[in-house]
């Protein structure tokens, strides 16, 4: 069992971890707090992929006058310390070398090169280890990373905006504003947090989307569009230099600058795409439309969460919004005049924890 204070410090670890959202993939987001007699003497988090891990930054943050206290301190860390040499040395060895007295964890690491090995290193060195503190919250924070390693595919987020009466567009596919500026800004922020973003052929052809987070600061996701017969005009935004793009087609496997033509040859093209994204170490995918593509993901079961923005307008008629078969949202909040609802696929084991951020 753990103490109430263990939860307090672990919540701080998770808060620190989320400061790096969108910057650590394919690695997880991790936060660490070093505590001596209920006084925090160090904090740190994994800032970006390839950079020092949370434990390293936490130890480095300890003031010189407090370094003698490390051996009598407890390290709280949101994920099991790594046990292998990657771009950085093993953090489990660091904690042993620093003679940390106790380590408290939220989650074990499902990555095959860790997966209990970090805990074993600590215990063999005589370090006391407590696990599963705020485990569900930790899973939610790192659901992309955990899903990638347990399901061998990216974590799939479906996103669309619909009118109050359930339409995502006009019947003649003319441009129409359904959601507010607040929701548009939020959608662009979400783009910076995912590895890849995808639309179907009709959306790519008719809407000519950029699929970039131009209204938010952050990295650009890989852009993906279906174009089976390779008919999209090269003058469309998807072919510009703003970000790398995959064009999924039936004919060619080739590269032209930052445009990668990906030939999908199997009958189950969505699963084949999942396999290609997994092989490319892309841990998450946000699917923004259109209706046919979104429904294909829903029908295949290849989705993990859906973010549905309902505008405060009615259309009367148009293109029906995708259906989630009567599912109840797990979160419902305002986004300006709109309503944002979060749905989580109940068959995949991930659950939203009330009070947590997306």
C-alpha positions as CSV (number, residue, x, y, z in Angstrom):
1,X,0.0,0.0,0.0
2,X,1.0,3.6,-0.4
3,X,0.6,6.8,1.6
4,X,-1.6,9.7,0.7
5,X,1.5,11.7,0.1
6,X,2.6,9.2,-2.5
7,X,-0.4,10.2,-4.6
8,X,0.3,13.9,-4.1
9,X,3.9,13.5,-5.4
10,X,2.8,11.2,-8.2
11,X,0.3,13.7,-9.4
12,X,3.1,16.2,-9.6
13,X,5.1,13.7,-11.7
14,X,2.2,13.4,-14.1
15,X,1.8,17.2,-14.3
16,X,5.5,17.5,-15.2
17,X,5.3,14.7,-17.7
18,X,2.5,16.4,-19.7
19,X,4.6,19.5,-20.1
20,X,6.4,17.6,-22.9
21,X,3.2,16.5,-24.8
22,X,4.0,16.2,-28.4
23,X,7.8,16.3,-28.0
24,X,8.9,12.9,-26.7
25,X,7.4,10.4,-29.2
26,X,8.2,7.6,-29.8
27,X,9.3,7.7,-26.2
28,X,6.9,8.2,-23.3
29,X,6.2,11.3,-21.3
30,X,7.8,10.9,-17.9
31,X,8.0,13.1,-14.8
32,X,10.1,12.6,-11.7
33,X,10.2,14.2,-8.2
34,X,12.8,13.6,-5.5
35,X,11.5,14.0,-1.9
36,X,13.4,14.0,1.4
37,X,11.3,14.1,4.6
38,X,8.3,15.5,2.7
39,X,10.4,18.3,1.1
40,X,10.9,18.3,-2.7
41,X,14.6,18.6,-3.4
42,X,14.5,17.9,-7.2
43,X,12.1,17.8,-10.1
44,X,12.5,16.9,-13.7
45,X,10.8,15.6,-16.8
46,X,11.7,14.2,-20.2
47,X,11.7,17.3,-22.4
48,X,12.2,15.9,-25.9
49,X,13.0,12.7,-27.8
50,X,16.7,11.9,-27.5
51,X,17.2,14.3,-24.5
52,X,18.0,13.4,-20.9
53,X,15.3,11.3,-19.2
54,X,13.2,12.6,-16.3
55,X,15.3,10.9,-13.6
56,X,18.5,12.5,-15.0
57,X,16.9,16.0,-15.0
58,X,15.5,15.4,-11.6
59,X,18.9,14.5,-10.1
60,X,20.6,17.3,-11.9
61,X,18.1,19.8,-10.4
62,X,19.2,18.9,-6.8
63,X,21.0,21.8,-5.3
64,X,24.6,21.2,-4.2
65,X,23.7,21.7,-0.5
66,X,21.0,18.9,-0.8
67,X,23.0,16.3,-2.7
68,X,24.0,14.6,0.5
69,X,20.2,13.9,1.1
70,X,19.7,11.9,-2.1
71,X,20.7,8.6,-0.3
72,X,17.9,9.2,2.2
73,X,15.3,10.3,-0.4
74,X,12.4,8.8,-2.3
75,X,12.3,9.1,-6.1
76,X,8.8,9.4,-7.5
77,X,8.7,8.7,-11.2
78,X,5.7,8.1,-13.4
79,X,7.2,5.2,-15.4
80,X,9.6,2.4,-14.6
81,X,13.2,3.6,-15.0
82,X,14.7,2.3,-18.3
83,X,17.2,-0.6,-18.1
84,X,18.9,-0.4,-21.4
85,X,21.3,1.7,-23.4
86,X,19.4,3.7,-26.1
87,X,20.1,7.3,-26.9
88,X,20.8,7.7,-23.2
89,X,22.2,5.4,-20.4
90,X,19.9,3.3,-18.2
91,X,18.1,5.4,-15.6
92,X,17.8,2.4,-13.2
93,X,21.6,2.3,-13.0
94,X,21.7,6.0,-12.3
95,X,19.3,5.7,-9.3
96,X,21.4,2.8,-7.9
97,X,24.6,4.8,-8.4
98,X,23.0,7.8,-6.6
99,X,22.0,5.4,-3.8
100,X,18.3,6.5,-3.8
101,X,16.6,4.9,-0.9
102,X,13.2,4.2,-2.4
103,X,11.5,4.5,-5.8
104,X,7.7,4.9,-6.2
105,X,6.2,4.3,-9.7
106,X,2.9,4.7,-11.4
107,X,3.4,2.2,-14.3
108,X,5.7,-0.5,-15.4
109,X,7.1,0.0,-18.9
110,X,5.7,-2.4,-21.6
111,X,8.6,-1.8,-23.9
112,X,10.3,-5.2,-24.3
113,X,13.8,-3.9,-23.4
114,X,12.5,-2.6,-20.1
115,X,9.2,-4.4,-18.9
116,X,10.2,-5.1,-15.4
117,X,14.0,-5.1,-15.9
118,X,14.4,-1.6,-14.4
119,X,12.5,-2.7,-11.3
120,X,14.7,-5.8,-11.0
121,X,17.9,-3.7,-11.2
122,X,16.6,-1.5,-8.4
123,X,15.5,-4.3,-6.1
124,X,18.7,-6.3,-6.6
125,X,20.6,-3.2,-5.4
126,X,18.4,-3.1,-2.3
127,X,16.3,-0.1,-3.4
128,X,12.7,-0.3,-2.0
129,X,10.2,-0.2,-4.9
130,X,6.5,0.6,-4.7
131,X,4.4,0.3,-7.9
132,X,0.9,1.1,-9.3
133,X,0.5,4.5,-7.6
134,X,-2.1,6.4,-9.7
135,X,-1.7,3.6,-12.3
136,X,-4.8,4.5,-14.3
137,X,-3.8,8.1,-14.5
138,X,-0.4,7.1,-15.7
139,X,-1.9,4.9,-18.4
140,X,-4.0,7.7,-19.6
141,X,-1.1,10.2,-19.8
142,X,1.0,7.6,-21.8
143,X,-1.8,5.9,-23.7
144,X,-0.2,6.5,-27.0
145,X,3.1,4.9,-25.9
146,X,1.4,2.0,-24.1
147,X,-1.0,1.3,-27.0
148,X,1.8,1.3,-29.5
149,X,3.8,-1.3,-27.6
150,X,0.8,-3.5,-26.5
151,X,-1.2,-3.4,-29.7
152,X,1.7,-3.0,-32.2
153,X,0.0,-0.1,-33.9
154,X,-0.4,3.6,-33.4
155,X,-3.0,5.0,-31.0
156,X,-5.9,6.2,-33.2
157,X,-7.9,9.3,-32.4
158,X,-10.9,10.1,-34.5
159,X,-11.9,13.8,-34.7
160,X,-14.8,15.5,-36.4
161,X,-17.1,18.5,-36.0
162,X,-20.8,18.1,-36.5
163,X,-23.8,20.4,-36.4
164,X,-26.3,20.3,-33.6
165,X,-28.6,18.2,-35.7
166,X,-25.8,15.7,-36.7
167,X,-24.3,16.7,-40.0
168,X,-20.6,17.1,-40.9
169,X,-21.1,19.0,-44.1
170,X,-23.4,20.1,-46.9
171,X,-24.8,17.6,-49.4
172,X,-23.0,19.4,-52.2
173,X,-19.7,19.5,-50.1
174,X,-19.6,23.3,-50.2
175,X,-17.4,24.8,-47.4
176,X,-19.3,25.5,-44.2
177,X,-18.3,26.6,-40.8
178,X,-19.6,24.2,-38.2
179,X,-17.4,24.9,-35.1
180,X,-16.1,28.0,-33.5
181,X,-12.7,29.7,-33.6
182,X,-12.0,28.4,-30.1
183,X,-12.5,24.8,-31.4
184,X,-10.4,25.5,-34.5
185,X,-7.5,26.6,-32.3
186,X,-7.9,23.5,-30.1
187,X,-7.9,21.3,-33.1
188,X,-4.6,22.8,-34.3
189,X,-3.1,22.3,-30.8
190,X,-4.1,18.6,-31.0
191,X,-2.2,18.3,-34.3
192,X,1.0,19.2,-32.6
193,X,0.5,16.3,-30.1
194,X,0.2,13.5,-32.6
195,X,2.7,11.7,-34.8
196,X,0.5,11.7,-37.9
197,X,-2.7,13.2,-39.3
198,X,-5.0,11.7,-41.9
199,X,-7.8,12.4,-44.3
200,X,-9.5,10.5,-47.1
201,X,-9.4,11.1,-50.8
202,X,-12.6,13.2,-51.1
203,X,-11.6,15.5,-48.3
204,X,-8.1,15.9,-49.7
205,X,-9.5,16.6,-53.2
206,X,-12.4,18.9,-52.3
207,X,-11.1,20.7,-49.2
208,X,-7.4,21.0,-50.2
209,X,-6.4,20.9,-46.5
210,X,-3.0,21.8,-45.2
211,X,-3.1,19.5,-42.3
212,X,-0.6,21.6,-40.4
213,X,-0.8,23.2,-36.9
214,X,-0.4,26.7,-38.4
215,X,-2.5,28.2,-35.6
216,X,-0.5,26.6,-32.8
217,X,3.1,26.2,-31.8
218,X,4.6,22.7,-32.1
219,X,5.9,20.1,-34.4
220,X,4.1,19.2,-37.6
221,X,2.7,15.7,-37.8
222,X,3.2,13.4,-40.8
223,X,0.4,14.1,-43.3
224,X,-1.4,11.1,-44.8
225,X,-4.1,11.0,-47.5
226,X,-5.7,8.2,-49.5
227,X,-5.3,8.7,-53.2
228,X,-5.6,5.2,-54.7
229,X,-5.4,6.2,-58.3
230,X,-3.0,9.1,-57.7
231,X,-5.4,11.8,-59.0
232,X,-4.7,14.6,-56.4
233,X,-3.3,17.7,-58.1
234,X,0.3,18.4,-57.3
235,X,-0.7,22.0,-56.7
236,X,-2.7,20.9,-53.6
237,X,-1.3,21.9,-50.2
238,X,-0.4,18.3,-49.3
239,X,2.4,18.4,-51.8
240,X,4.1,21.6,-50.4
241,X,7.2,21.6,-48.2
242,X,5.4,22.4,-44.9
243,X,5.6,18.7,-43.7
244,X,6.3,15.2,-44.9
245,X,3.4,13.5,-46.5
246,X,2.4,9.9,-47.3
247,X,0.2,9.4,-50.3
248,X,-1.5,6.0,-50.0
249,X,-2.1,4.4,-53.4
250,X,-2.5,1.2,-55.3
251,X,0.4,1.7,-57.8
252,X,3.7,3.1,-56.6
253,X,6.2,2.9,-53.7
254,X,8.5,5.8,-54.3
255,X,9.8,9.0,-52.7
256,X,9.8,12.5,-54.2
257,X,11.4,15.0,-51.8
258,X,9.2,15.0,-48.7
259,X,6.3,13.1,-50.5
260,X,6.3,9.4,-49.9
261,X,4.1,7.4,-52.2
262,X,3.0,4.3,-50.1
263,X,1.6,1.4,-52.0
264,X,-1.0,-0.6,-50.1
265,X,-1.5,-4.0,-51.7
266,X,-3.5,-6.0,-49.2
267,X,-7.3,-6.2,-49.0
268,X,-7.3,-4.7,-45.5
269,X,-5.7,-1.4,-46.3
270,X,-6.4,0.2,-42.8
271,X,-4.6,-2.7,-41.1
272,X,-1.8,-2.5,-43.6
273,X,-1.5,1.2,-42.9
274,X,-1.4,0.4,-39.1
275,X,1.5,-2.0,-39.8
276,X,3.4,0.6,-41.9
277,X,3.0,3.3,-39.2
278,X,4.1,0.8,-36.5
279,X,7.2,0.0,-38.6
280,X,7.9,3.7,-38.9
281,X,7.7,4.1,-35.0
282,X,4.8,6.5,-35.3
283,X,2.9,6.1,-32.0
284,X,-0.3,8.0,-32.8
285,X,-2.6,9.0,-35.6
286,X,-5.4,11.6,-35.6
287,X,-8.0,11.0,-38.3
288,X,-9.9,14.2,-39.4
289,X,-12.2,13.0,-42.1
290,X,-14.1,12.6,-44.1
291,X,-17.2,10.6,-43.1
292,X,-16.4,7.5,-45.2
293,X,-12.9,7.2,-43.7
294,X,-14.0,7.9,-40.2
295,X,-16.7,5.3,-40.5
296,X,-14.2,2.8,-41.9
297,X,-12.1,3.1,-38.8
298,X,-15.1,2.8,-36.5
299,X,-16.4,-0.3,-38.4
300,X,-13.0,-2.0,-38.3
301,X,-12.5,-1.3,-34.6
302,X,-9.2,0.4,-35.3
303,X,-9.8,3.4,-33.1
304,X,-9.1,4.2,-29.5
305,X,-10.8,7.5,-28.8
306,X,-13.1,9.9,-30.6
307,X,-13.2,13.7,-30.1
308,X,-16.5,15.1,-31.4
309,X,-17.1,18.8,-31.5
310,X,-20.7,19.8,-31.8
311,X,-21.3,23.3,-33.1
312,X,-24.2,25.5,-31.9
313,X,-25.8,25.6,-35.3
314,X,-28.3,23.4,-37.2
315,X,-28.0,22.5,-40.9
316,X,-31.4,20.8,-41.6
317,X,-29.8,18.4,-44.0
318,X,-26.4,17.4,-45.3
319,X,-23.8,14.6,-44.9
320,X,-24.5,12.6,-41.7
321,X,-21.9,12.5,-39.0
322,X,-20.2,9.2,-38.2
323,X,-22.1,7.0,-35.7
324,X,-20.6,5.5,-32.5
325,X,-23.6,3.2,-32.0
326,X,-25.2,4.9,-29.0
327,X,-22.0,5.2,-26.9
328,X,-22.1,7.6,-24.0
329,X,-19.3,10.2,-23.8
330,X,-16.8,9.8,-21.0
331,X,-16.1,13.6,-20.9
332,X,-18.2,16.6,-22.0
333,X,-16.9,20.2,-21.8
334,X,-17.5,23.5,-23.5
335,X,-15.3,24.7,-26.3
336,X,-16.4,28.3,-26.7
337,X,-20.0,28.1,-27.9
338,X,-19.4,24.4,-29.0
339,X,-19.5,21.2,-27.0
340,X,-16.6,18.8,-27.0
341,X,-17.4,15.1,-26.2
342,X,-14.8,12.4,-25.7
343,X,-15.5,8.8,-26.5
344,X,-13.2,5.9,-25.7
345,X,-13.3,2.5,-27.4
346,X,-14.6,0.2,-24.6
347,X,-13.0,-2.9,-26.2
348,X,-9.4,-1.7,-25.9
349,X,-9.0,-1.4,-22.1
350,X,-8.1,2.3,-22.0
351,X,-10.4,4.3,-19.8
352,X,-10.6,8.1,-19.4
353,X,-9.8,9.2,-15.8
354,X,-12.0,12.0,-14.7
355,X,-10.2,15.3,-14.3
356,X,-7.3,14.3,-16.7
357,X,-6.5,16.3,-19.7
358,X,-6.8,15.0,-23.3
